[in-house]
Amino acid sequence: MALFTKEEALNYHSTGRKGKIEVVPVKPCVTQKHLSMAYSPGVAQACLAIAEDASKSYEYTARGNLVAVVSNGTAVLGLGNIGAAAGKPVMEGKGVLFKVFADVDVFDINLDVTDPDKLIDIVKAMEPTFGGINLEDIKAPECFYIEERLKAEMNIPVFHDDQHGTAIVTAAGMLNSLEITGKKVEDLRVVVSGAGASAIACTNLYKSMGVDPENIAMFDSRGHINTSRTDLNASKQAYATKREFASLAEAMKGADCFLGLSTKGVVSKEMVKSMGENPIIFACANPDPEITYTDAKEARPDAIMGTGRSDFPNQVNNVLGFPFIFRGALDAGATAINEEMKLAAAHALAALAKEPVPDYVCKAFGVDSLTFGIDYIIPKALDLRLIEYVSVAVARAAMETGVARKSLDLDNYGRQLRQRIADSTARVSAFVGSYNLGI
């Protein structure tokens, strides 16, 4: 059931100052001296310092807390190729989430560009402005090529959240599901419905966790991906198995885990019933999953079930990852977000789900309590401890793998994050309290 009407949603975006974001100065500019330091002639001192030492751009500008959310609008949410202008409300929304959850500032960059090489050139040219690049809603397979080129050719973190965000959150759920069920990762048989950016990234991370590629059956719109097919791109070829399945239903028989990043309703109750003991199901099609939570649990009450929906347990929500991953990467001065940092984020999320859940989180989701188990394997998005758990883990991994420019005292860093999010939450609450959107 919708929580809002079409008119309410449009009113939210259009009432008062249009859109959802604005730029706010953080230094005073109320006297002649302030003005002369903010701009000419005082600004020249900052310019000269940076010209002498380029790393000072992180000291004298906002760059170290500024991320570009870059999209060309070719694969927007469940809306498809609607173009850069139509995708802008989503990118502004991504900026809101970055700010609210992790106090990261964002400029949304919406590019009317479909040529991958041209997009790469544009983003590379923006490197002096930003501390990190969040690629968003760019269609596959171009998104793989764009991210890999930018990661190789830029000296700041580049992260395609459509790929890696879902991967990190489901990996956290997988880690806890393995613990609950007693399954071993090296024995896990996984069925994947979908072979786009998110599905490939999820499967790549599962492989990094120890899942045997030969135990992964991936399906695209044409069927099972196997070595007899001649229509596969490089990303799909990595998951082409010698064994062939005639259908998704056949592959599901005896499977330990199902990952869905495809379309509504492709999985039936009978298919879920045919899975192995204590099946793990992540049905993440947006906005409606491959099988509903209710149907899956009716078919197999022993199933550990997660979807992208907030109105059922175990929501797979990218906001559990990207704000805090960038927070840790920015604060460590990381030059990249590598596999070790992604896995560190997944392990941190898994660990947080085992901790006692604060009352404010339970109240926000309308439940009396939340306890680690089959209906709570992933933390809730409104848990303010996420920034400390995930960002510290990511910063630690950045330092341990040699991509960090800074060495942080992680205990002190955790305390700073707690205070930072408290201060940021207070600012946002004060802002919201000053506005009446009429909804």
C-alpha positions, 0 to 999 in steps of 0.5 A: 500500500502506497504511503503517499499519493502522486500529488503529495510526491510532486508537492514534496519536490516542488514546494518552496525551494525547488528540488531537494538540495541547496548549497550553504556557506560554512564560513562567515561572510558578513564583514568586509574582511570576511569578503576579502578572505572568501574571495579576492584578495585573500583567496589567493593565499589558498590558491598559491598553497595548493599550487605549491602542494596539490594535496592542500586542496583537501585542506583549503577546499571542500574537496575532502568531503565532496562526492560527485553523484554522476549519471547519464540516466540510462538505467534509472531505478525501475524506470529504465532509460529516461535520460539525464534530466528525468533522472536528476530527482533521483540523483538529488535524492542520493545527495540527501541520503549521503548528507543525512546518513553520513554528513557527506556533501554531494553535487549531482552531475547529470550528463547528457552523454551516452558514449562511454568514452566521452563520459569517462573523459568528462568525469576524469576532468572533474577530479580536481573538484571531488574527493570521490565519484559515485556512479549511478544509474548507468546501464550495463554493460557500459557501466562495467567498462566506465567504472574500470577505466575510471578506477584505473585512471583516477586517483580518487575513489570511484564506486558504482553503487548500483553494482556494489551497494547491493552486493555489500548488503546481500553479502552481509546477509549471506554471512549471517545466514551461513552462521544461522544455518551452519552452511559452509560457503565453499559448499554453497550452491547459488542461483542468480536471476539477472545478469546486469550490473548488480547481479554481476557485482553481487556474484563477484563478491560472493566469489571473493567470500569463497563461493565456487563459481561452478556452484553458481547458476546465473540466468539472463533474459535468454536463459542459463549462462553456460559455456555452450552459449555464443552470445555472452559478453565478458562479464557473463562469460565469467559465470558460464558453467559447463553444467547446463540448466534448462530452466530457472526451476530446474536450477532451483532444485536443491539450491542453497541460495537464490539471488534475484535482481531481475523481474517480478514474479519469476519465482513460484512457491513450488520453486522455493519448496524445491530448494535445499534445507534452510534456503537463503533467498534475496529477491531484490527486483524493484519495486516488486520482488521475484517472489513476495516475502509472504509467498516465500515464507508460506512455501518454506517457513525455514527460509531466510528471506530478504527483499528490497521492501521496507515493510518486511524483514531483512530489507536489502537497502543500499543506504546501509552501505554507500554513505558510510563506505564513502565516509570511511574512504574520504576520511582515510584519504583513500585513492580507491575503494577496493575489494577488501574495503567492500568485504570489510563493510559487509563484515561490519554490517553483519556484526552490527546485526548481532548487537542489541537493537536500540529502542529508537530503531524498533520504534521507527519500524513499528516493532517491539524488539529486533533480535538476531535471527532469520528475521533480522540478519541485516541492520535497519537503515535508521540505526545511527551506529552504522556510521561508526561500524561501517566507516571505521571498518572501511578506513581500517581496510584502506589503511591495511591495503595501502590505498589510504593517504592518512593514518587514523587513530581508529578508536578516536575516529569512531568517537568523532563519527558518533559526534559528527552524526549527532551534530549533523542529525541535529542540523537536519532536524532543525532544518526540517522543523523550519519548513512546512511542505504541506504534506 
